[in-house]
Amino acid sequence: MVRQYSPFFSITLSHEYFLNRQCPDLHIWPTADCQVLFRRLNIQGRQTENHFQTFISVNDNQEPFMNARQKKFYRADYGQQVFRFYVTLKDPFFLNYTNIQPTPRKLFYFSNLANNAENNFLYLTAPVEEYTVNKLYPPGSLVREARTGQVYEANTKHIGKKKTDLTDPALWAPKGLQHGAAPVAEWSQGKTYQSGELVTQGEQVWEATQKQGLTSEKQLNDPALWINRGQGQLQYPTVQDQVAYSNGSYALRFPEPVKKAVISILGFNYHPEAPAYDTLVSPAETRTFDQPVDQVTLNLTHLKPGKYQIKVNQEISWVYYDPAVSTGKILGVIEIFNHLPDKNPYALLTDAEKIKKTKFCIWFPTRRVLWKYIRKDTRAQTITDVGSTAYQFKLNGDQFISTVPIPLSESVLKTLKLEFSTADFKVSPLPNPPVQRFGKCHQNDYDYLCSEVYLNY
């Protein structure tokens, strides 16, 4: 018997740092229980570069192979099963060039419950937090402008005073497909485009799905050839995607000492219309203490691996339990749920249990750091950016330091010019700082990360 396989779902890892936007420095590994589930469902999974693709055995109706003509078995038998994956680091410098802030004892949690579809991207990350006035933003903070969905990154430590601050380049830098290292060009008739290549049409951004020659503007509206990416807005992982993890016990602290603790552990309810973590996974427990305590320690080893809400009195916290998780190369976990109905764009199957070939993604933001050039002697006088980016550098002793953080990129910024006291001697372009080693520069009441280059002149 020859089995038929169909693409099932995929996860693409993208990154602003790379010219082709493909992130090769992370690996997606099915967990042990996911591998068992894959074998039971005749699912194959493989990763090539930045793309993890699954294939499932199907019947003649392009449904999961266990489905019969008169009865659909997949959701009935596996609707409450979850495909779990670890996201692990392949490159130790990934955290250097990526604007994410891992927190001790926390993991990044990505899932198809994110409800964060935008510009034909199905993000596995939560929406970036909206910009708020009267809030302190340190450099590197990401916010989203509510009306347009445009994401910005803070250049300097400041308190947001008004919404128009987002357009001040001294305070914020816009992010997205139209603000990367390589500008997106207007579409060109007669040009051949490769799969993944971007073009603009007015304010809209389009991505080619395959190699093709663009003969007319009408082709951009063919979804088989081009995907509309809106105005290029992107979403990224932030602290909102992090969750505490435990591989056995979990200590929960209280804001004030208590003498009585009512403890409830709640799991996911798998309800297609009203999903929530509101299902008790074990009877509620009450503990009393002779003296007030400021924390309790919970034993989670009786739970299945997964995400849980823990409620102790009025305190609510989230924890991801997995006995196999420990610190090290694991950056985060991915959970893909099977219960979602057809109308949910994150669903794996239609209501008739046809394969939807759902494509998920995670976009990582590049890190911005101060660029520092250390001159050899006093003949070097100024560094000027002669390009459209117009970065400015100030001389402090023998150090030229950028006034705002500059994004790190696999691309090379070729518009920096070093001028000397001798008018007829200039050096351009300057080498770009490396990502392998960072120092710190104190500027504008903040200790910025900086990357430095020692000049030979």
N, C-alpha and C positions, 0 to 999 in steps of 0.2 A: 504493500500500500504506500503510495506516494502522498506525503502530507503537503498541504498548501499553507503557506505562511503569508501574512499581511503585515505591513507596518502597523504597530499598535499605538505607541506614544513615544515622543522624543523629548529630550531636554538639551537645550543649547546654552553653552556658557560663553557669554560675550564680555569683552573688556575694552574700555576706551584707550588703554595704553597701547594696544597693538594696532598697527596700520590696517590690517585686514579685519580688525574687531573680533578675532577669534582667540579665545583664551585657552592655550594648550597646557597651562600649568596647574590645572586641577584635575582630579580623577573622581569619577562617580562609581562607587562600589555597591552592589546589592548586599544588604545585610544577610546574615545566615538564614533568618526566617524568610526573607524575600527570595533567596535562592531556592529554598524548599518550595515556596509558592510558584516560582517560575517553572520548576520541573513539573509540578502538578498540573499547571495550566499550559504546558508546552510553549513557554515563552523563552525566546532567546534575546539576550541583551549584549550589545557591544558598543564600545566607545572608540571613535576615531577623532583625533585632535580634540576639538571642543564640543563634540556632538555625541550624546548617548542615545542610541536608537534601540527600541524593542520591537520584536516581531512575534506575533502570536499565531498559533495553528488555527486555521479557520475551516469551516465547512463550505459547501458549494454556494451558500447564500452570503458568503463573506461575513459570517458571524463566528464567535468563538466555537471551536470544534465540538464542544460538549452540547451545544444547542441542538434540539430536534425540531422537526417541522412544526409540531403541534405544541411544543413547550420550550420555553426559554429558561435555561438553567443557570446562566452565568451570574446575573444579579441575585437570583434567589440563593445560590450557594456561596457566592463570593462577594456579594455587595458590601459586606462588613469586613472584608479583608483589605489590608493596606500594604502597598509596595513601599518598602523603606530602603533608603540608600544613605551611605556616608559620602560626604564630599571631603576629599583629602588633598593635602598640599603635595605637589610634585616639585615645586621650586621654592626654596627657602626664602627667596627675595620677593615672593608674591605679596607679602604684607608690606613690603617697602613701597612698592609702586601702586598699591591699591588703597583707596580712601575708605577703609573700614576700620573700626576700632574694636577688636576682640576684647571681651571682658572676662577676667578670671572666673572660672567655674560656670561659664556660659557657652552655649553653642549657637550658631546661626540655624534657624529653623525655617525651611522652605516647604511650601505645600500647595497643592491645587485647591485649597480652601481660601487662597489669598484674596479672591474676588478683586483682582487688580488688572483687568484687561484694558489696554490702551494702544491705539495706533496699530491694531492687529498683532500686538504682542500679548501673550498670556504669561504674565509675570508670576513667578512662584514666591515673590516677595510682597510684603505689605506696602500699601501706598506710602510714599514719602510724606512726612508730616507737613502740614500747611504752615505757611509763614504767619507768625504772630507778633504783634507789636508788644512792646514792654517786656521782651524776653531777651536774656543774654545769649548771644551766639558766639562761640569760639570759632577760630579759623577751622575750615574743613566741614563745618555744619552744613547739612543739606536740607533745603526747604522747598516746598512746592507752592507756586502762586495759584490760588484756588481757581481763579477765572480761566486761565489759559492752560493750567497743568504744567507750565514751564518750571523746571527745577533749577535752583541756583545754589552755588557753594559760597560760603562766607570767606572773604579774603582777610578779614581782620576781626579782632575781638571787639564786639560792640553790642549795645542794646538796641533792638529794633524800635524805631520811633514812628515810622509811617510806611505805608505800603510802597510808596514810590522809592524807598531806599533800595529796593531790589534792582533798580536800573542804574544805581550809582556804582561804577566800576571800581571805585576805591573800596567799596564794602562787599560787593557781590559779583560773582562771575557766572554767567549763564552756562548751562550744560545741555548736552543732547547731541543728536546726529549732526546738526549744523554748527556745532561749536567744538568739534574735535580738532586734532592736529592737522588733518587733511581736509580742506574745505570741500563741500559738496558742489559740484558744477551743475549748471543748467543742462537739461537734456539736449542732445545734439542729433539732428536727423542724419541718418546714414552711418552713425557710429555703431560699432559692435561692443556690446556690454557683456561682462562676465557675471555669472551667478553671484549674488550678494553685493554687486556694485550699486551705488546710490546715485540718483540724479534729483534735481529739483525742477519743479514746474510751478512758477510763481512762488508762493510760500509753502507749497506742499513738497514733501520728500517721498521718493519712490525707490523701492528696492527690487532689483531684478531677481527673478526666481530661477533663471537659467541663462545660458549663453544665447545671445540673440542680437540681431541687427535691428535697430530702432528706425523704422521707415516713416512713421507718422506719430503725431501726438496722441492719436486715438489708441495706440497700443498700450499706453500707460493705464488705461481703464480696463485692460484685459487681466483679470485676476490670475490667469494661468501663467502670465508673463511678468506681471509687476504687482508688488504689494504696497499699498499706500501706508506710509508711516507718519501721516498727519504733518505737523510742522517739525517733526523730528524730536519731540519730547521723549525722554526716557525716564525709567524708574530704577532705583538702585537699592541694594541692601543697606539698612541703617540699624541703629540700636533697637528699633521696634521689632526687628526680626530675630533678636537674640532671646534665648530662654535658658534659665538655669538647668543644669543637668545633674543627674545622680546615677551612680552605678550600684547603689545599695541603700544607703541612708541619706536623709535630707534634713538639714537643720533650718528651721524657720524661726526668724527673730520677730519679736513684737516691738512696736513703738513704745509700749509701757509694760512693765512687769504685770503678770496675771497670776491668779491662784487657781484658775479653772480654764481648761482648754477643751472646746468641742471641735473635733477634727473630722472633716469630711473630705474624701478624695473622689473627684468627679471625672468621669471619662466622656468621650464623645458619644453622641446619641445616634449618629448616622441618619438623621431625619432629613429627607431631601428638601423640604420646604422651610424647616425651622432648625437648621443645624446649630448645635451648641454643646458645650461641655457641661452637661447638667445631669449625667447619669451616675448614680452612686455605684462605685465598683466594689465596695465592701461596706459593711455596716459602719455608721458613724460611731466615733469613739470619744468618750469623755474622760479627761484626765484631771485630777485635782492634786494640788500641791500644798504642803504645810507652809511653805514660804513662797512669796511671789517669785516667778521666774521670767526671764526675758527671752527665752527660746525653748522650743521643743524639738526633739529629734524623732523623725519618722522612719520606719522601716518600710521600704517600697519593694522588697524582693518578691512579694506575692503578686506583683502586677505584671502584665504583659508589657514589653517594650513599647513606648509611645509617649505622647504628650498628655499631661493631666493638669487639672485645676485643683489646687489644694486650698481649702477654706478652713481656717482656724479662728473661731469666734467671728470677728468681722474682717479679719485679715485674709486677703486673697493673693495667692501667688501661683505662678506657673512653673512646672518642672517637666523636663524630658527625662524619663527613666529608661536606661538601657545598660544592662550589666556589662556589656562589652565596650562601652564608651569610656575613654580615658583621655587625658591631655596628650598632646603630641601633634600628629599630622592631621587629625580630624578637625576640619574647619566648621562643619555643620552637618545637618541631616536633611534629607528630602523625604516627604511623605506624599504618596499619590493615592488618593482615595477612589474607590470603585462605585460608590453609591449614587453619584450625582446624576440628575436627570438630563435628558437631551437638551433642554432649553438653557442649561448652564454651559457656557462656552468651555469650561474646564472639564466637562464630562468626557469619559473615554468611549462611551457607546451612545447610540441613539436610543430612543425609547423602544424601538424594534430590535435593539441589540446589534445593530450594524456597527462596524468599526469606524470611528471618526478620524483616526490618525491624528490625534491631538498633538500640537507642538507647543511645549512649554519653554520658557527661557528665564535666565538670570543674567542681568547686566551689572557688571562691576565698574565702579567709577575709578578713574585714575587719580593718584594722589598729587596734590599741589604742594610744593615746598619752596622755600626761598632759595634762590640761586646765588652762590657766593664765589667770586673769583678773587684769588689772592695774587697780587702783583709781585714781581721780582724786585722792582725798584721804582723810584718816583717818576720815571719817564712816562709810564702808563698813566694817562690822565682821566679818560672817561670811557664808559661803555654806553653805546647808543643802540637802540633797536630801530632799524630803518624800515621795518615791515609794518603791516597793518596792526599787529599785536601791540606795538608801541610800549613795550615794557620799559620801565625806568630803573636805573641803578644809582645808588648813592655810594660815595667813597667815604669809608670810615677807617682811617689809618691806612693800611695797605690792602683793605678788603672792599671790593665792589659788591654790594648786596642789593638784590632786587627789592623794590618797595612793596611789592605784593607777591604772594606765592605764584609760581609758574607751574603749569601741569607737566608731569613727567610723561614721556612718550617714546615709543620705539622710533617715531619720526624724529628728524633732526631740525631744530630751530636754526635756520641759516641766516637770520637777519641781525644778529648781534655783531657790532663793530667796535673794536678797541682802538682808541685814538691816543696818540702820544704827544709829548711836548714838541716833538719835531713834526711839523705840519705834513711833510711828505711821507710819513710812515704810518700805515694803518694795518690792522689785522682783522680780516673778516672772511668767512664766519668764524666765530669762536667755538671751541668744543663745548658740547653740552655736558652738564654734570652727570655723574653716574648714579645708579640706583642702589648700588651694593652697600654703601656706607653713608650714614647720615650723622650730622652733628646738630647742635642747637644754636639758634641766634635769637637774642632778646631784642624784640622790636615792638613798638606800639603796645607796651604793657603785656607782652605774651612771649613765651618761649617757643618759637617756631622750629619745626624741623628744617634743616637746610642741607643741601648737597653742595660740595665745594670742589673747585678746580684750582690747582696751583699752576700759574702761568710762568712760562720761561722767559718773560720779558716784562 
